Amino acid sequence: MNSIYFYYPNFESKCLTFSYDDGVIQDIPLLKKMNEAHFKGTFNLNSGLFSQIKFRDGIDNSRLDNKELNLLYMGHEIASHSLYHLHMENLSYEDNDFQIKEDMKNLKAIFHQEIKGFAYPFGTYNEETLKALENNHILYARTTKSTYDFKIPSSFLKWNPTIHHNDVRLDEMIEKFLKTNEPLALFYIWGHSYEFEDQHDWATFDKICLKLKDLEDVAYLTNQEVATYLEAIKKVKIKENQVINDSNEKIYCRINQQKICLNPQESYEVE
């Protein structure tokens, strides 16, 4: 066997994913724009802060209440952002565990989906946070540190995004993503929807939509879908003239120039 090359689902060579925090009222226009562009994203919520009233410089940045949230976020992933948005690095293991466990429980009851993702409040954590995430079977956790690249994270519990949407390098990274031939290139954009309102800059997201929507070689996935798929790729085994998909996901690849979709637990004989 000469080579094996992996794709994202449906043989897409690149992937775009979004992550937005806090569950504020500006998620409503953001989701409208995302849905129109056929983007998929992950929304990180603090269930202990639903309905909290908050204004910044006279602009309403209040949190959404838990009524009709299921309909609002339909088609997107819900992840935990801790119960009360505390500095997790200052907490004991027991307090970390409580913040994570209670938020997961509440979000699962509201959205009727398994909560597998987490976004660190303020981007910070300690070793006790990591232990609590693992013990609550969290698949991935996002930081706030930009990588300015399209590489797959070495640890999904320390997942650094590509860039924040208001970063001065956003245009540069969009152009690089459009041109890159990097295998399994992953473009991860994050932020808070209230920033568009506070900075009077919804045009930034309109630009993202215009340049990145409906691209033929891009998979549009939630954070959980990305992490689940890339972790599944690690379970593909190569033995002599066999490629074995030892995961529970369909794996899309090219073997000796032939595109193959390996079903879960399926083996492929290479001639």
C-alpha positions as CSV (number, residue, x, y, z in Angstrom):
1,M,0.0,0.0,0.0
2,N,1.5,3.3,-1.1
3,S,-0.4,5.9,0.9
4,I,-3.6,6.8,2.8
5,Y,-5.0,10.4,2.8
6,F,-7.9,11.4,5.1
7,Y,-10.7,13.8,4.3
8,Y,-13.5,15.3,6.4
9,P,-17.0,13.8,5.9
10,N,-18.2,13.6,2.3
11,F,-14.6,13.9,1.1
12,E,-14.2,17.5,1.9
13,S,-10.6,18.6,2.3
14,K,-11.1,21.4,4.8
15,C,-13.3,22.3,7.7
16,L,-14.9,25.4,9.2
17,T,-16.3,25.5,12.7
18,F,-17.5,28.3,15.0
19,S,-17.8,28.7,18.8
20,Y,-19.8,31.5,20.5
21,D,-20.0,32.0,24.3
22,D,-22.5,33.2,26.9
23,G,-25.9,32.8,25.3
24,V,-26.8,36.5,25.0
25,I,-29.6,38.1,23.0
26,Q,-27.3,38.9,20.1
27,D,-27.2,35.2,19.4
28,I,-30.6,35.6,17.8
29,P,-29.4,37.8,14.8
30,L,-26.1,35.8,14.7
31,L,-28.0,32.5,14.3
32,K,-30.1,34.0,11.6
33,K,-26.9,34.9,9.6
34,M,-25.3,31.6,10.3
35,N,-28.4,29.6,9.2
36,E,-28.7,31.6,6.0
37,A,-25.0,30.9,5.2
38,H,-25.5,27.2,6.1
39,F,-22.8,27.4,8.8
40,K,-22.9,25.1,11.9
41,G,-21.6,26.3,15.2
42,T,-21.3,25.5,18.9
43,F,-22.9,27.7,21.5
44,N,-21.4,27.6,25.0
45,L,-24.0,28.4,27.7
46,N,-24.0,29.1,31.5
47,S,-27.3,27.6,32.6
48,G,-27.0,29.3,36.0
49,L,-27.1,32.7,34.4
50,F,-30.1,32.4,32.1
51,S,-32.2,35.6,32.0
52,Q,-29.5,37.7,33.6
53,I,-29.9,41.4,32.7
54,K,-26.7,43.1,31.6
55,F,-25.9,46.4,29.8
56,R,-22.6,47.5,28.4
57,D,-22.3,51.2,27.6
58,G,-26.1,51.4,27.3
59,I,-26.3,48.4,25.0
60,D,-28.5,45.5,26.1
61,N,-26.3,42.3,26.4
62,S,-28.7,40.4,28.5
63,R,-28.6,36.6,28.6
64,L,-31.4,34.6,27.0
65,D,-33.9,32.9,29.2
66,N,-34.5,29.1,28.8
67,K,-37.8,29.5,26.9
68,E,-37.8,28.3,23.3
69,L,-34.0,28.0,23.3
70,N,-34.3,24.5,21.7
71,L,-35.9,26.1,18.7
72,L,-33.5,29.0,18.5
73,Y,-30.4,26.8,18.5
74,M,-31.8,24.0,16.4
75,G,-29.2,22.5,14.1
76,H,-26.3,23.7,16.2
77,E,-24.4,22.2,19.2
78,I,-24.9,23.2,22.8
79,A,-21.8,23.0,25.0
80,S,-21.1,23.9,28.6
81,H,-19.4,27.1,29.7
82,S,-19.7,26.2,33.4
83,L,-22.7,27.0,35.6
84,Y,-21.8,30.5,36.7
85,H,-18.9,31.6,34.5
86,L,-16.3,31.6,37.3
87,H,-12.5,31.6,37.1
88,M,-12.0,27.8,37.0
89,E,-8.3,28.1,37.7
90,N,-9.1,29.4,41.2
91,L,-11.4,26.5,42.1
92,S,-10.8,23.2,43.9
93,Y,-11.6,19.9,42.1
94,E,-14.9,19.7,43.9
95,D,-16.0,23.1,42.8
96,N,-14.7,22.6,39.2
97,D,-16.7,19.3,39.2
98,F,-19.9,21.1,40.4
99,Q,-19.6,23.9,37.9
100,I,-19.3,21.4,35.0
101,K,-21.6,18.7,36.2
102,E,-24.5,20.9,37.1
103,D,-24.3,22.9,33.9
104,M,-24.2,19.7,31.8
105,K,-27.2,18.3,33.7
106,N,-29.2,21.5,33.2
107,L,-28.3,21.9,29.5
108,K,-29.1,18.2,28.7
109,A,-32.6,18.6,30.3
110,I,-33.3,21.7,28.2
111,F,-31.9,20.7,24.9
112,H,-32.3,16.9,25.0
113,Q,-28.8,16.3,23.7
114,E,-25.6,14.9,25.2
115,I,-23.3,17.7,26.3
116,K,-19.8,16.7,25.2
117,G,-18.1,20.1,24.8
118,F,-16.8,22.8,27.1
119,A,-15.4,26.4,26.7
120,Y,-13.3,27.7,29.5
121,P,-14.7,30.9,31.1
122,F,-12.0,33.6,30.5
123,G,-10.0,30.9,28.7
124,T,-8.4,29.7,32.0
125,Y,-8.2,26.5,33.9
126,N,-6.0,24.4,36.2
127,E,-5.2,20.7,36.6
128,E,-8.3,20.2,38.7
129,T,-10.4,21.6,35.9
130,L,-8.9,19.1,33.5
131,K,-9.5,16.2,35.9
132,A,-13.1,17.3,36.3
133,L,-13.7,17.5,32.6
134,E,-12.3,14.0,32.1
135,N,-14.4,12.6,34.9
136,N,-17.5,14.1,33.3
137,H,-16.6,12.6,30.0
138,I,-16.1,15.9,28.2
139,L,-14.7,15.3,24.7
140,Y,-13.1,18.7,24.1
141,A,-12.6,22.1,25.8
142,R,-11.8,25.3,24.0
143,T,-9.4,28.0,25.2
144,T,-9.1,31.6,24.0
145,K,-5.6,31.5,22.7
146,S,-5.3,32.0,18.9
147,T,-3.0,29.7,16.9
148,Y,-3.3,31.5,13.6
149,D,-3.0,28.2,11.8
150,F,-5.2,25.4,10.6
151,K,-3.6,22.5,12.5
152,I,-5.5,19.8,14.4
153,P,-5.0,20.2,18.2
154,S,-2.7,17.8,19.9
155,S,-5.1,17.7,22.9
156,F,-8.8,18.3,22.5
157,L,-9.1,19.3,26.2
158,K,-6.7,22.2,25.4
159,W,-8.2,23.2,22.0
160,N,-6.8,26.5,20.9
161,P,-9.0,28.2,18.2
162,T,-7.6,29.7,15.0
163,I,-8.7,33.2,15.6
164,H,-11.2,35.5,17.3
165,H,-13.6,37.2,14.9
166,N,-12.5,40.7,15.8
167,D,-8.7,39.9,15.4
168,V,-6.9,42.3,13.0
169,R,-5.6,39.2,11.2
170,L,-9.0,37.8,10.3
171,D,-8.9,38.8,6.6
172,E,-5.4,37.3,6.3
173,M,-6.5,34.0,7.8
174,I,-9.6,33.8,5.6
175,E,-7.4,34.3,2.5
176,K,-4.9,31.7,3.7
177,F,-7.7,29.2,4.4
178,L,-9.2,29.6,0.9
179,K,-5.7,28.9,-0.6
180,T,-4.4,26.2,1.7
181,N,-3.7,22.6,0.6
182,E,-2.8,21.5,4.1
183,P,-4.3,18.1,4.9
184,L,-7.4,18.3,7.1
185,A,-7.1,22.0,7.4
186,L,-9.3,23.3,10.3
187,F,-10.4,26.9,10.5
188,Y,-11.9,27.6,14.0
189,I,-13.5,31.1,14.6
190,W,-14.8,32.1,18.0
191,G,-16.1,35.1,19.9
192,H,-19.2,36.6,21.6
193,S,-22.1,37.7,19.6
194,Y,-22.5,40.8,21.8
195,E,-19.2,42.1,20.4
196,F,-20.8,42.7,17.0
197,E,-23.4,44.9,18.6
198,D,-21.1,46.7,21.1
199,Q,-18.6,47.5,18.4
200,H,-21.3,48.3,15.8
201,D,-19.6,45.7,13.5
202,W,-22.0,43.2,12.2
203,A,-20.3,43.8,8.9
204,T,-17.5,41.6,10.1
205,F,-19.7,38.5,10.3
206,D,-21.4,39.5,7.0
207,K,-17.9,39.4,5.4
208,I,-17.2,36.0,7.0
209,C,-20.5,34.7,5.5
210,L,-19.8,36.2,2.0
211,K,-16.3,34.7,1.8
212,L,-16.7,31.4,3.5
213,K,-20.2,30.1,2.8
214,D,-21.1,27.3,0.4
215,L,-17.5,26.4,-0.5
216,E,-17.2,23.1,-2.4
217,D,-14.2,21.7,-0.6
218,V,-15.2,22.7,3.0
219,A,-17.1,20.7,5.6
220,Y,-19.2,22.9,7.9
221,L,-19.3,21.1,11.3
222,T,-19.9,21.8,15.0
223,N,-17.0,21.5,17.4
224,Q,-18.3,18.2,18.6
225,E,-18.6,16.8,15.1
226,V,-15.0,17.9,14.4
227,A,-13.5,16.4,17.6
228,T,-15.5,13.2,17.2
229,Y,-14.4,12.7,13.6
230,L,-10.8,13.5,14.1
231,E,-10.6,11.2,17.2
232,A,-12.2,8.5,15.1
233,I,-9.4,8.9,12.4
234,K,-6.9,8.0,15.1
235,K,-8.6,4.6,15.4
236,V,-7.9,3.6,11.8
237,K,-5.4,0.8,11.7
238,I,-3.1,-0.3,8.8
239,K,-2.1,-4.0,8.8
240,E,-0.2,-5.3,5.8
241,N,-2.7,-5.0,3.0
242,Q,-5.7,-4.0,5.2
243,V,-7.1,-0.7,6.3
244,I,-9.3,-1.2,9.4
245,N,-11.8,1.4,10.7
246,D,-11.9,0.5,14.4
247,S,-14.2,3.5,15.2
248,N,-17.9,4.1,15.3
249,E,-17.8,6.8,12.6
250,K,-17.7,6.7,8.8
251,I,-14.2,7.6,7.7
252,Y,-13.5,9.2,4.4
253,C,-10.1,8.6,2.8
254,R,-8.1,8.0,-0.3
255,I,-6.1,4.9,-0.6
256,N,-3.7,4.6,-3.6
257,Q,-5.6,7.4,-5.3
258,Q,-9.0,5.7,-4.8
259,K,-11.6,7.5,-2.6
260,I,-13.0,5.1,0.0
261,C,-15.7,5.5,2.6
262,L,-15.0,3.1,5.4
263,N,-18.1,2.3,7.5
264,P,-17.7,1.8,11.3
265,Q,-15.7,-1.4,12.1
266,E,-15.2,-2.1,8.3
267,S,-12.0,-3.4,6.8
268,Y,-10.7,-2.6,3.3
269,E,-8.5,-5.0,1.4
270,V,-5.8,-3.1,-0.6
271,E,-4.9,-4.8,-3.9
